[in-house]
Amino acid sequence: MSSDAGVVDGTVANDRGEAIANAQVVAIPDPKFRKNADRYSQSSTDQSGHFTMRGLRPGEYKLFAWEVLDDVEYRDPDFLAPFESKSTVTRIDKGAHQSPSLKVIPAIADQP
């Protein structure tokens, strides 16, 4: 792992502020890097809603937290488009450590 790499260490909760276990958290790079699979990072939350992503290259990322996510569908621009407004934007600088709090995107059946 490069010393330039950053870490994102955060939490995921629902609209009521309750921690969400087993959420799928994804860091999606700036659009110019989205064809490079190694620029993405994925993690899942523990029982306390906590997640960690290591080795992120410097740059801007959109962070998403899904209650349910199938495989790597987040790499499909058509899948991602309706969720763009639910992302949290973060900038990873050389050796940075970010600690965002994310809101979970509920499973389709749970959405109003």
C-alpha positions, 0 to 999 in steps of 0.5 A: 500500500502506498504512503499516498493512500488514504483511509475512510473510516465512518459509520452508516445509519438510517433516517432515525439515526440507528446504526445499520449492520451489513450495509454495503459501502462503496467509494466511487471515483471521480467520473474520469477514473470510473473505467478503472476498477482499481479506483473503486473501494467497497466495504460492509458495516459491522454490527455497530454500523462502522466501516473502513476502507484503506488504500484509496488513491488521492482524489474525489470520491462519492460515498454510497451506503446501500442496505442491499447491493448486488455484486458490482452493479454500482459500476453501471452508470444507469444503475447509479444515476438515481442515487447520485443525490444520496451520496456523500462527497469526500476528498482524499488527499495524500495520507488523509483519514476521513470519518464520514457519517453516511445515510443508508439507501434502503432496499427497494421494497423499503423505499416510499 
